[in-house]
Amino acid sequence: MVRVQREIISISTKKESSYSIDYSEVSLNDTDFDVLLLEGDIYNDPRLMDFLMQQSKFDSVVCWLMGTHYSRGHNDVIDHTSMPTPLHYRIHIQNRVYELADVILRSGGVLHIVDRGQPLTTAEMIADLKASHEDQASVTSLDVRDIETREYSEPTSGVGMCATITEHNKSSPKDFKNLCFYSILSSKP
């Protein structure tokens, strides 16, 4: 496994309390690896996109708990008119990941998105989550195949995560008695 850290964070001069992130070139001295973890930003990292487009097709793409921490709103690349809340940010990221996966996955390749929210206790709630991901995938050739959930407990220390709020899940994450991971698998025909 290879992990490449490429970010360079700077305090922004554009507005107070904001920052920007630049990414170094993707340079891999040893290309003999089974797994590559490559830090980047799907919104602000053209070098990553160039690198991905130059590679052979991928077996899988993952978007796991990409985070919507409130500090992200202070990043210069975030357009607050189209992404005013963490939910909007999360949906925009997932939309871009669906589009990118459609381009870089091989036939039969898999996109795995993991999100979180309150437990889905009814068939209607599960259908709503699946429908929302089918809508996101509708501009691609990807087929949303499987949704699974698993309850978990939030750690008592550290930074908590934002939960996905959907049509059937409108509460604040602080109001949830239980939390649940959502696993959404899509495949490329």
N, C-alpha and C positions, 0 to 999 in steps of 0.2 A: 504494500500500500504506500502511496506517495501523497503527502499533503503539501500544498503549495500556498503559502500565505503571501499575498501581494498588495495589501491595502496600505495606503499612506493617508492618514487623517490630518486635515488642517482646519484651523479655525477660519471661518469665512469672513471676508471683508464686505460681503454683499449686504448682510443684515445682522443685527445683534442676536447673540445666542444661537448662531447657526454654524454649521460645519460643512466641509466637503470631503469627499474621498476620491483619491486618484488610485489607479491600479497600475502596477508595473507590468511590463511585457510578460507573457507566459513563456517561460523558458524551462524546458525539462531536459536535464543532462542525461537522464536515464529513462528511456521510453519503454522499458520492459517492466510493466506493472499490471496487476490484475484490477486494481481499484485506484482511481485517481480522485482525490478530494481537492477541488480547486476553488478557492475563495474568490468570489466575484459579486457583481451586482447586475442583475438583469436589466436595470434601468440606466446604469451609468458605467458600463464597462465594455466599450467597443472592442477592446483587445481580446476579451473573453469570447465574444461572439465570433470574431475572426478566427480565433483558435479552434473553437468548436466546429465551425464550418469547414475547416481544413482537415478534420479527422475523418476516419472511417465511421460509418454509421454506428450508433451506440445500441447496446442491449437494453439499457434502462436509463431513465431520468428520474430523479427524486426531488421532491419539494416537501421537506418535512419541517413542520412547525417553524416556518421561515421568520416568524416574529413580527410583531407590529408594535414594538416598544414605542412609547410616546416620544422618546428622543429622536426617533426616525423622522418625525415631522419637522425637525430642525435641519434636516439635510437639504442643501441647496437644490437638489434635483427633484424634490417632491413638489408636485403641482397641487397646491391646496384647493384649487377650484375643482379638480377632478377627483382628488383623494382627500376629502376633509376629515375622514375618521379612519381609525385602524381597520375597520371592516372594509372600507373602500380600497385602502392600500392593499389589504390581503387579496381581495378579488382581482385587482389589477395585476398583482404579482402572479397569481394563479393563471389568469388569462394569458399572460406572456409566456409562462411555463408551458401551457398547453400548446401555444403556437410554436415555441422553440422545439418542444418534443416532437411535434409533427414533422419538423424539418430534419432533425438529427437522429431520430430513431430508425433502426432497420425494420423491415417488415417482421411482425411478430414481437417487436420491442414493447416494453412496458413503461408507462408513466405511473409513478406511485406518489400520491399526495396524502400527507397526514396532516390533519387539522385537529382542533379540539373545540368542545362546547359542552352543553349539558347532555346527559344521556338521552338517546332517541328511544322513547318508550312506546311509540305507536307506529303502525305501518305508514300512517300519513307523514310523520316526521322523517322517516327513512326515505319515503318516496320524494319528499320535498328536497332533501339533501341530494339525492340522485338526480333529480330534475335540474337542480341548479348546476351540477357538474356536467350534465348532458348539454345544458345551454352553453356553458363555457367551452365545451369541446365541439360545439356545433360548427364552428368556423374552421375546424380541422378534420382530418380523416380518422381521428382517434375515436375509439368506441369505449364508453364507460361500462366496465364489465362487472365490477364487484365493489360492494361497500360493506365494511365490517366496522364494528365499534368495540371498544374495550374501556370499561370504567377504570379510573385511577384516582388517587388522592394527590392534591397539590402539595408540594413540599412546604414545610412550615417556615423555612428560611430561604433567603435569596429572592430573586426577582420572579414574580409570577408572570404567567403568559396571558395574552388576550384570548378570549374564546370567540368562535365564529357565531354570529347572530344571524339567524335565518327567519323566514316567515313564521315558523312555528317555535322559534327560540329567540324571544325578544328581550329576555332579562339581561341584566348586567352580570358578568361573570362572578362578581362578588355575591350575587343573590343565589348562585347555584349551590345546592346542597351537595351534589356530586358532579364530578367532571368526567368527560369521556373523550377518548381519542377516536377520531374518524379516519378510517383508512379507505382511500378511494383508488382503485386500480383501473387504468385504462390501457388499451392495447392498440397498436398500429396494425391495420390489416396488411 
